[in-house]
Amino acid sequence: MPVRRSILVSSIGLFAGLAVAITLTGFEIPFPLLPYLKFDFAEIPVIMALFLLGPFSGLVTCFIYGIALMAARGWVLGPAMKFIAVASTILGFLLGTKASCVVRKQPSTSFSFTVGTVFSIIVRVFTGTVTNIIVLLWVAPEFLFFALLWSLLFTGIFNLLHTLLSSVPPAIILKGAALRIPWISENAWFLTLGKKRG
């Protein structure tokens, strides 16, 4: 039992440290329409902690990451918004995987992943919208309507682009693998959709 706990604690520390290290290296791609939005690869270790160690460990990793960002950046608002975004992603994924078990008694990994991802998007977008409204009310209440309109429009474009960033590379890899491995071309869900309809 103590060995398991020490491995869990060290794994959480490792994933949180990786997230902070990636952030501090500046390995992110700014979104040109809203420069404060960045495609940030530092979330990957936090989500890996969720996938490998479970929701509690994912949230603890997220919390440590948020505290470290506040200390490193010397301010609270940006890191707090980042923490809320990542924590809502984790909570959304947890809700989605629970929902997949309600819909199907023994859901496949891909079904649970898909439902978890959809719930993550919904919870993160909702939480992000609410927190942005609160921040705008606090920072610039007189510009709330104008800022909110443009912010929501550009955030929608950002999410569209991020979806493409997340889905196009796997599609390219799948197509290349299907050319070399017959089993994939005959059995991959995405590649067999048209055959099942026909």
C-alpha positions as CSV (number, residue, x, y, z in Angstrom):
1,M,0.0,0.0,0.0
2,P,2.7,2.6,0.8
3,V,4.5,1.8,-2.4
4,R,1.3,2.5,-4.4
5,R,0.8,5.8,-2.6
6,S,4.3,6.9,-3.2
7,I,4.1,6.0,-6.9
8,L,0.8,7.9,-7.1
9,V,2.2,11.0,-5.4
10,S,5.4,11.0,-7.5
11,S,3.4,10.5,-10.7
12,I,1.2,13.4,-9.9
13,G,4.3,15.5,-9.2
14,L,5.8,14.4,-12.5
15,F,2.8,15.2,-14.6
16,A,2.3,18.6,-12.8
17,G,6.0,19.4,-13.3
18,L,5.8,18.5,-17.0
19,A,2.8,20.8,-17.4
20,V,4.6,23.7,-15.8
21,A,7.8,23.0,-17.7
22,I,6.0,23.0,-21.1
23,T,4.2,26.3,-20.1
24,L,7.5,28.0,-19.0
25,T,9.2,27.0,-22.3
26,G,6.5,29.0,-24.1
27,F,5.5,26.1,-26.3
28,E,2.1,27.5,-27.3
29,I,0.5,28.8,-30.5
30,P,-1.3,32.2,-30.1
31,F,-4.8,32.5,-31.5
32,P,-4.4,35.6,-33.8
33,L,-8.0,36.9,-33.3
34,L,-7.8,36.9,-29.5
35,P,-4.1,37.0,-28.5
36,Y,-4.8,36.0,-25.0
37,L,-6.1,32.6,-26.2
38,K,-3.3,30.1,-26.9
39,F,-3.2,26.6,-28.1
40,D,-1.4,25.2,-25.1
41,F,0.3,21.9,-25.1
42,A,0.8,22.0,-21.3
43,E,-2.6,20.5,-20.7
44,I,-1.5,17.2,-22.2
45,P,0.4,16.0,-19.1
46,V,-2.6,16.9,-16.9
47,I,-5.0,15.0,-19.1
48,M,-2.5,12.1,-19.1
49,A,-2.6,12.1,-15.3
50,L,-6.4,11.8,-15.6
51,F,-6.3,9.0,-18.1
52,L,-3.6,7.0,-16.3
53,L,-4.3,7.7,-12.6
54,G,-8.0,8.7,-12.5
55,P,-10.1,11.9,-11.9
56,F,-8.8,12.6,-8.4
57,S,-5.2,12.5,-9.5
58,G,-6.1,14.6,-12.6
59,L,-7.7,17.3,-10.4
60,V,-4.7,17.3,-8.0
61,T,-2.3,17.6,-10.9
62,C,-4.4,20.4,-12.3
63,F,-4.4,22.2,-8.9
64,I,-0.6,21.9,-8.4
65,Y,-0.2,23.1,-12.0
66,G,-2.4,26.1,-11.3
67,I,-0.6,27.0,-8.0
68,A,2.8,26.7,-9.8
69,L,1.6,29.0,-12.6
70,M,0.5,31.6,-10.1
71,A,3.9,31.5,-8.4
72,A,5.8,31.5,-11.7
73,R,3.8,34.3,-13.4
74,G,3.4,36.4,-10.3
75,W,-0.3,37.1,-10.8
76,V,-3.6,35.3,-10.2
77,L,-6.2,36.0,-12.9
78,G,-4.6,34.2,-16.0
79,P,-3.5,31.1,-14.1
80,A,-6.8,31.0,-12.2
81,M,-8.7,31.1,-15.6
82,K,-6.4,28.3,-16.9
83,F,-7.1,26.2,-13.8
84,I,-10.8,26.6,-14.2
85,A,-10.6,25.7,-17.9
86,V,-8.5,22.5,-17.3
87,A,-10.5,21.5,-14.2
88,S,-13.8,21.9,-16.1
89,T,-12.3,19.7,-18.9
90,I,-11.5,17.0,-16.3
91,L,-14.9,17.2,-14.7
92,G,-16.7,17.2,-18.1
93,F,-14.7,14.0,-19.0
94,L,-15.7,12.4,-15.8
95,L,-19.4,13.2,-16.3
96,G,-19.2,12.0,-19.9
97,T,-17.6,8.6,-19.0
98,K,-20.3,8.2,-16.3
99,A,-23.0,9.0,-18.9
100,S,-21.5,6.5,-21.3
101,C,-22.0,3.8,-18.6
102,V,-25.6,4.8,-18.3
103,V,-26.2,4.7,-22.0
104,R,-24.4,1.3,-22.4
105,K,-23.8,-1.1,-19.7
106,Q,-20.3,-2.0,-20.9
107,P,-19.2,0.8,-23.2
108,S,-16.2,0.5,-25.4
109,T,-13.2,2.6,-24.7
110,S,-13.8,4.6,-27.9
111,F,-17.4,5.2,-27.0
112,S,-16.5,6.4,-23.4
113,F,-13.7,8.6,-24.9
114,T,-16.1,10.2,-27.4
115,V,-18.9,10.8,-24.9
116,G,-16.3,12.1,-22.4
117,T,-14.8,14.4,-24.9
118,V,-18.2,15.8,-25.9
119,F,-19.1,16.4,-22.3
120,S,-15.6,18.0,-21.7
121,I,-16.2,20.4,-24.6
122,I,-19.7,21.3,-23.3
123,V,-18.6,21.8,-19.7
124,R,-15.4,23.8,-20.6
125,V,-17.2,26.1,-23.1
126,F,-20.0,26.7,-20.6
127,T,-17.6,27.3,-17.7
128,G,-15.4,29.5,-19.9
129,T,-18.3,31.6,-21.0
130,V,-19.5,32.2,-17.4
131,T,-16.1,33.0,-16.1
132,N,-15.4,35.4,-19.0
133,I,-18.6,37.2,-18.3
134,I,-17.7,37.5,-14.6
135,V,-14.2,38.8,-15.5
136,L,-15.6,41.3,-18.0
137,L,-18.2,42.5,-15.5
138,W,-15.3,43.1,-13.0
139,V,-12.7,44.5,-15.4
140,A,-14.8,46.5,-18.0
141,P,-18.6,46.4,-17.3
142,E,-19.3,49.3,-19.8
143,F,-17.8,47.2,-22.7
144,L,-19.5,43.9,-21.7
145,F,-21.9,43.6,-24.6
146,F,-19.4,44.6,-27.3
147,A,-16.6,42.6,-25.8
148,L,-18.8,39.6,-25.2
149,L,-20.1,39.6,-28.7
150,W,-16.7,39.6,-30.3
151,S,-15.2,37.4,-27.7
152,L,-17.8,34.7,-28.2
153,L,-17.5,34.9,-32.0
154,F,-13.7,34.6,-32.0
155,T,-13.8,31.9,-29.3
156,G,-16.1,30.0,-31.6
157,I,-13.6,30.3,-34.4
158,F,-10.8,29.3,-32.0
159,N,-12.7,26.1,-31.0
160,L,-13.4,25.3,-34.6
161,L,-9.7,25.5,-35.4
162,H,-8.7,23.6,-32.3
163,T,-11.1,20.8,-33.4
164,L,-9.4,20.6,-36.8
165,L,-6.0,20.6,-35.1
166,S,-7.1,17.7,-33.0
167,S,-8.9,15.6,-35.7
168,V,-7.0,16.1,-39.0
169,P,-3.6,14.6,-37.9
170,P,-5.3,11.3,-36.7
171,A,-7.2,11.1,-40.0
172,I,-4.0,11.5,-41.9
173,I,-2.3,8.8,-39.8
174,L,-5.3,6.5,-40.2
175,K,-5.3,6.9,-44.0
176,G,-1.5,6.2,-44.2
177,A,-1.8,3.1,-41.9
178,A,-4.8,1.8,-43.9
179,L,-2.6,1.8,-47.1
180,R,-0.1,-0.5,-45.4
181,I,-2.2,-2.6,-43.0
182,P,-5.2,-4.3,-44.6
183,W,-6.9,-5.0,-41.2
184,I,-7.2,-1.3,-40.6
185,S,-8.8,-0.6,-44.0
186,E,-11.3,-3.4,-43.4
187,N,-12.1,-2.8,-39.7
188,A,-11.5,0.8,-38.7
189,W,-14.8,2.4,-37.7
190,F,-14.3,5.6,-39.7
191,L,-13.1,3.8,-42.8
192,T,-16.0,1.3,-42.8
193,L,-18.9,3.8,-42.4
194,G,-19.6,4.1,-46.1
195,K,-19.4,0.3,-46.6
196,K,-21.9,-0.4,-43.9
197,R,-24.4,2.0,-45.4
198,G,-23.9,0.6,-48.9
